[in-house]
Amino acid sequence: MPPAISRLDTPELRASIYQFTVYVPGGVASVFLGIWLSEHGIPADQIGIINALPMFLLLLLNIVVGRIADKADDWRTALIYISLASALAPLPLFFVSEFWGILLIWALVATTNGLVPPVIDAATVRMARRNGSDFGTIRAWATVGYVFAAGGLGLLINSLGSEAFVGLYVAMVVIRAVLAFLLPRFRSPAPKVTLANTAPEAIASTSSLRDSLKLWFVLPLLAFALVNSSNAVIGSFGALLWHENGIPSYYLGPLLGAAAIGEAILMFAWRRFGGRVTARNMILVCAIAGLVRFTVMAFNPPVEVLFITQLLHAFSFGMGYFGMVHFIANWTNEANAAEAQGFANMLSMGASMLALIVFGVLVEFFGTYAFFYSTITSLAAIGCVLWSLKLRPPKALVS
């Protein structure tokens, strides 16, 4: 192999290429789905249900899939199967146009798509720690992919219209399934059996996830879930609300892309300052940023202000997500990494499911004032982090 190519053939690069595709389908859906559903005559409350049902299914599946992925010889195997399933799931969307058909098919589509992030992130953070590489830089490419989808492909809504949604979505998940076969092995080689492997310390390292589920541990994960539920609302209703409030359609993709650009900048720069902030303080900053961002959105500000609030996504999601991932990595071990990430995802799915159902109803009556729901959840998130810090103060910057 030529030296130039061999330098590029690293586990980090192959993981980064796959990460680029992780949120591309979601970026396409953020711009197109709400308008596509609306043009099929589906009202806001039913749009909320269509987006919430996959959350319920992910509630049931995330921990189970995470446990299966942890037991596989490598997380790569699980990611290949999940990626293939998510590529096949949306094909029936070409043939449905009414509420019940879309509800059932989209539930399968979004559920299979939602199983990808917790497994790839759990695998990547462990690989990065073992190799001494930067998880932030690898994970940032997922955000760059979302920018490409929402800000780049989202511009196609002007020329192609929302009817291009299904074809674009299918193309993106098929590409991701193909690239899954390029993923590296994430686990370190299995250790040889020695007396040391059977020592009590080694046995303790394989403790189950239940051992970690103390109140002080769950509260920060719940806090992130509460704030992130409003990010799910933006993904499902943001483009539709802005469109209905007179924001030109050519702004919709860039508005969603601006949020991801802010997030990507934070992730690429993370190594410079991330070690100075504890994991739970990251989640606290996330909750405060969410409080500001969503409260301002409730007043239906002009597009210039919307771009500023969207940039706050760097903190209301990006910093909080890093805090959550590192918090889990610090207090669990490799034997249940994906399962723990799945538990955090389960909390996020539950909070998002509730938010989407409630928000869909509130939008029908109050329009953008429905974002005051997010004000309340952000305040609750702040309380959860402060409570956790009181129950168990951090001993080091990582906790």
N, C-alpha and C positions, 0 to 999 in steps of 0.2 A: 504494500500500500504506500503511495507517495506520502512523504512527510507532512505536506500541507493538509492532506485529507485526514491523516491519522491524528493530527492535532485537533481537528474538528470533531472526530469521532469519539466523543466523550459522553458519559452517562448524563452529565448536566445539559449538554446541547440537545441530546435526544429527548430528554424530559422537557426542555424548554420548547422544542418544536411541538410536542403534544400539548403542552400547557397553552400554547397560542390558540389551539382549537377548542379548548374546554368550554369557553363562554361565548364562542362565535354563534352557535345556534340560539342561545339566550339573547344575544344582542340583536339578531334578526327578529326574534319574537317580540322584543321590547318595542321596536319601532312599528312592526307590521301587524302583530296579532290583534291588539285592541281595535284598530281601525278595520281590519279584515272581519272581525266578529261583528262590529257595529254595522258594516255594510251588508252583512248577512241578516240584519234585522234583530240582533241580539242586544237587549238592554244592559245597562251597567250592572244591575244586581245579578243578572245571569252570567255576565263576564266575570264577576267576582267568584261565582261558584265554579266556573270552568277553570279558573286559575287556582282555586282553593282545593279542589278534589285531588290533584296530584300531591299537594302538601300532605293530605291525610294518608295517601298511600305510602309516601316517603316516611311518614311517621312510623308506619308498620314495618317498613323494609330496611331502613338505614342501618340499624344496629345489627340486624340479621345478616345483611350483605357485608357489613364491616367485619363481622365475626368470621364469615366464610372467607373473605379476602385475607384476613389474618392467618387463617389455617392453611391457605394455599401455599405451594412451594415458593411463590413470589407474588407480590401485588400486581406484577405485569400481567399474569394470566387472568386475573379477575378483570383488569381494565380492558383487555382484548374482548372478553365475552360481553361486558357491559357496553362497550363501544359498538359492537356488532348488533346488539339488541336495540340500541338507540338509533341505529341506522335503518333498521327494518320497521320500527314502530310507526313513523309518520307516513308511510306509503298510503294507508287508507284515507288520509286527509284529502287526497285528490277526488274522493268519491262521496264526501259528506258535505252537507250545507245547512242542516237544521240543528237545533240545540242539543238534542239527546245524542245524536251521532257524533257531533263535535266534542261534547262533554266526555264521552267514553273513549274516543280515540285520543283526544288531547291528554286525558289522564294517563294513558299508556305512554304517550310521547314524552311528556314532561317528567314523568316518574323515572323512566329509563335514563333520560338526560340528567336528572338530578342526582342519580347514583354515582356519576363520574367524579365530581369535585372532592367529596370527602376522602375517597380512596386515593386519588392521585396526590392530594395534598399531604395526607398522612405518609404516603410512600416517599414523597419528595423531601419532606422535612427531615425524615430519618436518614435518607441517603445523604442529604446536604450536611447534616451534623457529623455523620461518619466520615465523609470525605473532606470535611473542613471547607466546603463551598458555601455560597451565599444563597439561602433559600429565597430571600427577597427578590433577588435578580431573576431566579428561575420562575417564581410565582408571578412576577410582574408581566411576563409574556402572556399570561392568561388575560390580564387586563388590556394589554395591547391588542390582543385578539378581539376583545369586546369593543374596543375603540374602532377597529377595522370594520366590525359588523354593524355597530350602531351608527357610527359617524360616517363610514364609507359606504357600505352596502345600503345603509338607511337612506342615503340620497337617491337611491333607485326608486323610492316610493313616488318621487316627482314624475319620473319618466315612465315607469312600468305600472304604477298603482299598487294597491294592496293585494291584487290578485296574484302578484308575483311571489307572495309570501311562502306558499307551500313548496314551490319549486326551489326557492333559495334555501329554505330550511333543510329540505332533503339533501340538497347538494352539500351543505356544510356538515351534516352528521355522517354522510358517506365518506367524505374526505377525512374526518376525524377517525373513523373506523379503520381506514387504510393506514393512517399514521400510527395507530396503536401498535401495529406490528413492529415499528421501529423503536419502541420503548426499551430501555435497558432493564436489566435485573436491578431491583431496588434493595433487596436484602443482602446482608453480608453472608459469605459462605457459612454453611452449617458447621458449628464447632465439633471437633472430635470428642467422643465420649471419654472423659477422664474422671478421676475421683473428684476433681474440683467442680465438675459439672453437677455432681450429686450433693454438693455441700448445701447446708441450709440456706446460705445466702443466695445460691443459684435458684433454689426452689422458690424463695421469696420473690425473686424477680419476675416470676410468671404469675403473679397474683392476678385475680380477675378484676374486671372493671368495677364490680360492686364494691370492692375495697376502697375505691377512690371517691365514691359518691357520698361524700360528706356535704353538709349544708354549705360550708365555706367554699367548697370546690364547685358546687352546682350554681351558686348565685352569680358568679361572673359570666358563666356560660348562658344563664338565663338573661342577664343584662344585655349581652350581645344579641341574643335572639330577639329581644324586644325592640332594639334599635334596628336590627336587620329586617324585621318584619315591615318596616316602613320603606326600606329599600326595595322590597318585593312589591309594595304598593306602587312605587314609582315605575318599576318595570312593567307592571300590568296596566296602570291607569294614567301614567304621566303623559305619554304621547297623545292619548285620547283626550284628556282634560285640556291640555294645551291647545290641541287642534280645535276643540269645541269653543275655547275661549278666544279664538281669533289669532293664535300664533301661526304664522305661515308654515306650511308643511316643510319647506326647505330648512327650517330651524330645528325640526324635531330630532333628526339624526344627530346633528351637532350638539344639541342640548344633552342628549343621552351620552354622546361621546365625550363631552366635557367632563362629566363625572368620572369616567374611566381614565381620562388623561390625567386628572389630578391624582387619582389612585395610583396610576403607573409611575408618576414622578416620585410619589412618596415611597413606593416599593423599590425603585431603582436606587434611591438615595438612602434606603433604610440602614445599610451597614454603617453609614457615617455617624448616625446618632441613635439608632435603635437600642443599643446596649445601655443607654443612659436612662431608659424608662422601664419601669417594672411592667410585667404583663397586665396586671390588673389596672394599673394607671393608664395603660393604652386603652383599655375598654372604657375607663372613666372618661377619657378625652373623647372617645367615640360617642358616648351618650350625651355629653355636653354639646358636641358639634351637631348631633341629631336634633337636639332640642332647638338650637338656633335655626338650623336649616329648614326643618319641617314647619316650624311656627311661622317663619317668613313666607313659606309657600302657601300657607293658609289664606294669605291676603291677596292672592292672585297678582303677584308683582309683574312689572313689565319684563320683557325678554332679557334685557341687560342684567337685571337683578337675578333672574332665573339662572343665568350662566354662573353668577357668583355662588348662588346656593348649590348649584350642581358641583362646583369645584370643592365644596365642603364634603362631598362624598369621599374624598381622600381620607378624611378623619372619621366620618360617620359610618364608613364601611372599612376602608383600607387599614387604618390603624387599629380599629377594633378587631378585624379579622386576624391581623398579625398577633395581637394580644391573645386572642382566643386560641390560635394554633400553638403558640409558644407556651401558653399556660397549660394546655393539655400535654404537650411534649415534656414539660418540666415535671409533671406530677403523675405521668403514666409511663409504661415501658413498651418496648417494641412488640411484646407478645399480644397487646391489646390496643395498638395504636389506631388502627382503622376503626375498631369498635368504639373507642372513646371519641374519635372524630365523628363517627356516626351518631353517637348519643348527642353531641353538641348540635349536629345537623338536625336531629330529631326535635330538639327544643326549638331550633330556628324554624323548622317546618310547621310545628304546632303554632307558634306565634304568628307566622306568616299566614297560615290558613285562617286563623281567627281574624287577622287584620284584613285580609282580602274580602272575607264575607261581610264583616262590619263596614269596611270602607265602601264596598259596593252599594250597600244600603244607604249609608250617609251621603254618598255622592248624589244619589237620586233626589235627596231633600235639600242638601246644603252646598252642593258644588265643591269648590276648593276649600271651603271651611271644614270639610271632612278631615283635612290634615291636622286639625286640633287633636284628633285621635292619636296622632304620632307625637304630639306634644306631651300627652299624658304617658304614653309608653316610654318616652325618653326620660321623663322625670322618674318613673318607676325603675328604669335601668340604673340611673344614678344612685338611687337608694340601695339597689341590690349590691353594687360594687362597694359602697361605703360599709354596708353591713358585713360583707365578706372580709374586708380589711380589718374591721373591728374584731371579728371572730378569730382571724388568723393573720396577724401582721406579716408582711413579707420579710423574709430573712435575707434576701439578696435581690438584686435588680431583675432577675429572671422571673420572680414569682408575683 
